[in-house]
């Protein structure tokens, strides 16, 4: 009877230790969850930046498809193109 009365508390203590160990070192532990939350917030920031870049590029594509003014501006800026009877002067700072 004495042995049986000690088994239950010892078993409960062992189970409590196992559950407590899972909380700190197992899968889904507090450090693991904190790391996943950090990675999630980093990925959310990267996604927001990518969405902003995509929106900017989509607006640029729309401008390129709709008007020749953007094409002319790009040609002037990036390729140094000039219209007939124009003089191109480059100023460096």
Phi, psi and omega per residue, in radians:
X1 nan -0.654 -3.134
X2 -1.192 -0.695 3.123
X3 -1.128 -0.742 -3.135
X4 -1.139 -0.592 -3.124
X5 -1.321 -0.348 3.115
X6 -1.581 -0.359 -3.079
X7 -1.191 -0.745 -3.082
X8 -1.107 -0.882 3.117
X9 -1.101 -0.666 3.115
X10 -1.131 -0.756 3.111
X11 -1.084 -0.750 3.110
X12 -1.129 -0.674 3.106
X13 -1.150 -0.733 3.111
X14 -1.091 -0.775 3.101
X15 -1.095 -0.689 3.103
X16 -1.113 -0.707 3.104
X17 -1.116 -0.726 3.131
X18 -1.114 -0.791 3.132
X19 -1.119 -0.725 3.133
X20 -1.144 -0.673 3.109
X21 -1.145 -0.677 3.090
X22 -1.085 -0.626 -3.137
X23 -1.123 -0.573 -3.058
X24 -1.770 -0.550 -3.049
X25 -2.210 -0.162 -3.065
X26 -1.513 -3.090 3.075
X27 -1.150 2.298 -3.080
X28 1.422 0.279 3.132
X29 -1.243 2.933 -3.132
X30 -1.040 -0.813 3.091
X31 -1.091 -0.653 3.126
X32 -1.141 -0.740 3.126
X33 -1.143 -0.728 3.109
X34 -1.090 -0.718 3.111
X35 -1.117 -0.748 3.117
X36 -1.131 -0.675 3.102
X37 -1.149 -0.668 3.102
X38 -1.116 -0.800 3.126
X39 -1.122 -0.642 3.119
X40 -1.129 -0.750 3.134
X41 -1.191 -0.631 3.060
X42 -1.091 -0.776 -3.135
X43 -1.155 -0.647 3.103
X44 -1.106 -0.689 3.103
X45 -1.146 -0.740 3.095
X46 -1.104 -0.694 3.121
X47 -1.130 -0.718 3.130
X48 -1.103 -0.724 3.117
X49 -1.130 -0.749 3.131
X50 -1.119 -0.678 3.105
X51 -1.120 -0.707 3.110
X52 -1.125 -0.745 3.094
X53 -1.085 -0.753 3.126
X54 -1.097 -0.709 3.128
X55 -1.135 -0.725 3.120
X56 -1.100 -0.790 3.137
X57 -1.153 -0.663 3.111
X58 -1.117 -0.693 3.101
X59 -1.148 -0.674 3.122
X60 -1.165 -0.720 3.100
X61 -1.104 -0.728 3.110
X62 -1.058 -0.787 3.117
X63 -1.095 -0.703 3.140
X64 -1.151 -0.628 -3.138
X65 -1.318 -0.552 -3.010
X66 -1.573 -0.580 -3.024
X67 -2.409 2.612 3.105
X68 -1.438 -0.257 3.135
X69 -1.050 -0.711 -3.139
X70 -1.175 -0.684 3.117
X71 -1.111 -0.766 3.122
X72 -1.102 -0.741 3.138
X73 -1.096 -0.777 3.115
X74 -1.104 -0.733 3.130
X75 -1.105 -0.676 3.134
X76 -1.210 -0.792 -3.078
X77 -1.238 -0.893 -2.977
X78 -1.521 -0.560 -3.064
X79 -1.912 -0.118 3.129
X80 1.188 0.501 -3.104
X81 -1.344 2.600 3.132
X82 -2.268 2.742 3.075
X83 -1.405 2.834 3.070
X84 -1.034 2.497 -3.137
X85 1.161 0.345 3.046
X86 -1.845 2.683 3.062
X87 -2.006 2.257 -3.130
X88 -1.660 2.139 3.108
X89 -2.129 2.178 -3.139
X90 -1.850 2.182 -3.138
X91 -1.901 2.187 3.088
X92 -1.870 2.574 -3.123
X93 -1.947 nan nan
